[in-house]
Amino acid sequence: MNKPVTELPQRAIQALEGGNVIEAIKIVRADTGLGLKEAKAVVDNWNKRHPGRQSSMSQGQGPHQRELPSNTNLFAVLALVAAGIAGWMLYTGGTL
């Protein structure tokens, strides 16, 4: 049975400060032998106890990930596409 983890390895802390939660969990798992669920709980608890030391990026987002558009933006884009298609069909006499 594994002993309780009270502090994160320094490499995991550096990963969190860089905004890489997934990498921090991987480091905790490798260094402690914990399972995925337990390592995630350790990292989440550390984040709660040290809110000022984590990156401003949201959890789980790497530097190349972006936020998905909201439903409002998606609806607006779809409406513009539909209007464009309808306008083109009227202009060309019903052919795409």
C-alpha contacts under 8 A as a table, 3 or more apart, distances in Angstrom:
res1	aa1	res2	aa2	distance
2	N	32	T	7.78
2	N	33	G	7.44
2	N	34	L	7.39
5	V	8	L	7.42
5	V	32	T	7.67
5	V	42	V	7.26
7	E	46	W	7.77
8	L	12	A	6.17
8	L	13	I	6.43
8	L	28	V	6.90
8	L	42	V	7.83
8	L	43	V	7.56
8	L	46	W	7.56
9	P	12	A	5.31
9	P	13	I	6.53
9	P	27	I	7.66
9	P	28	V	6.88
9	P	31	D	7.57
10	Q	13	I	5.06
10	Q	14	Q	6.25
11	R	14	Q	5.07
11	R	15	A	6.22
11	R	24	A	7.46
11	R	27	I	7.15
12	A	15	A	5.00
12	A	16	L	6.25
12	A	23	E	7.23
12	A	24	A	4.27
12	A	25	I	7.29
12	A	27	I	5.76
12	A	28	V	6.60
13	I	16	L	5.09
13	I	17	E	6.16
13	I	24	A	6.96
14	Q	17	E	5.04
14	Q	18	G	6.22
15	A	18	G	5.05
15	A	19	G	6.39
15	A	20	N	5.14
15	A	21	V	6.76
15	A	23	E	6.23
15	A	24	A	5.37
16	L	19	G	4.95
16	L	20	N	5.20
16	L	21	V	5.46
16	L	23	E	7.96
16	L	24	A	6.07
16	L	53	R	7.86
16	L	54	Q	5.54
16	L	55	S	6.62
17	E	20	N	7.47
17	E	53	R	5.93
17	E	54	Q	4.55
17	E	55	S	4.95
18	G	54	Q	7.33
18	G	55	S	5.66
19	G	54	Q	6.55
19	G	55	S	4.61
19	G	56	S	7.02
19	G	57	M	5.61
19	G	58	S	7.42
19	G	59	Q	7.18
19	G	60	G	7.85
19	G	61	Q	7.26
19	G	62	G	6.91
20	N	23	E	5.47
20	N	24	A	6.43
20	N	59	Q	7.50
20	N	60	G	6.59
20	N	61	Q	7.01
20	N	62	G	6.15
21	V	24	A	5.04
21	V	25	I	6.29
21	V	43	V	7.74
21	V	59	Q	5.98
21	V	60	G	5.52
21	V	61	Q	7.87
22	I	25	I	5.16
22	I	26	K	6.31
22	I	60	G	6.10
23	E	26	K	5.00
23	E	27	I	6.21
24	A	27	I	5.11
24	A	28	V	6.22
24	A	43	V	7.15
25	I	28	V	5.11
25	I	29	R	6.17
25	I	36	L	7.50
25	I	39	A	5.66
25	I	40	K	5.73
25	I	43	V	6.43
26	K	29	R	5.13
26	K	30	A	6.16
26	K	39	A	7.91
27	I	30	A	5.09
27	I	31	D	6.01
28	V	31	D	5.24
28	V	32	T	5.81
28	V	33	G	7.71
28	V	34	L	7.32
28	V	39	A	5.89
28	V	43	V	7.92
29	R	32	T	5.42
29	R	33	G	5.17
29	R	34	L	4.98
29	R	35	G	6.32
29	R	36	L	6.87
29	R	39	A	5.78
30	A	33	G	5.73
30	A	34	L	7.69
34	L	38	E	5.93
34	L	39	A	5.71
35	G	38	E	5.39
35	G	39	A	6.01
36	L	39	A	5.22
36	L	40	K	6.07
37	K	40	K	5.23
37	K	41	A	6.25
38	E	41	A	5.05
38	E	42	V	6.30
39	A	42	V	5.06
39	A	43	V	6.28
40	K	43	V	5.12
40	K	44	D	5.99
41	A	44	D	5.03
41	A	45	N	6.01
42	V	45	N	5.18
42	V	46	W	6.23
43	V	46	W	5.08
43	V	47	N	6.23
44	D	47	N	5.07
44	D	48	K	6.31
45	N	48	K	5.08
45	N	49	R	6.29
46	W	49	R	5.14
46	W	50	H	6.03
47	N	50	H	5.13
47	N	51	P	5.60
47	N	53	R	7.86
47	N	54	Q	6.84
48	K	51	P	5.70
50	H	53	R	5.67
50	H	54	Q	7.33
51	P	54	Q	6.12
55	S	58	S	7.75
57	M	61	Q	6.50
57	M	62	G	7.90
58	S	61	Q	5.84
61	Q	64	H	7.83
61	Q	65	Q	5.84
61	Q	66	R	7.70
62	G	65	Q	5.53
69	P	72	T	7.96
69	P	73	N	6.00
69	P	74	L	6.32
70	S	73	N	5.39
70	S	74	L	6.29
71	N	74	L	4.97
71	N	75	F	6.02
72	T	75	F	5.18
72	T	76	A	6.29
73	N	76	A	5.09
73	N	77	V	6.25
74	L	77	V	5.19
74	L	78	L	6.21
75	F	78	L	5.13
75	F	79	A	6.06
76	A	79	A	5.08
76	A	80	L	6.25
77	V	80	L	5.16
77	V	81	V	6.25
78	L	81	V	5.09
78	L	82	A	6.12
79	A	82	A	5.14
79	A	83	A	6.10
80	L	83	A	5.06
80	L	84	G	6.08
81	V	84	G	5.05
81	V	85	I	6.24
82	A	85	I	5.16
82	A	86	A	6.13
83	A	86	A	5.07
83	A	87	G	6.03
84	G	87	G	5.10
84	G	88	W	6.11
85	I	88	W	5.09
85	I	89	M	6.15
86	A	89	M	5.13
86	A	90	L	6.26
87	G	90	L	5.15
87	G	91	Y	6.09
88	W	91	Y	4.98
88	W	92	T	6.07
88	W	94	G	7.91
88	W	96	L	7.37
89	M	92	T	5.28
89	M	93	G	5.75
89	M	94	G	4.33
89	M	95	T	5.72
89	M	96	L	6.30
90	L	93	G	5.26
90	L	94	G	5.89
91	Y	94	G	7.65
92	T	95	T	5.95
92	T	96	L	7.64
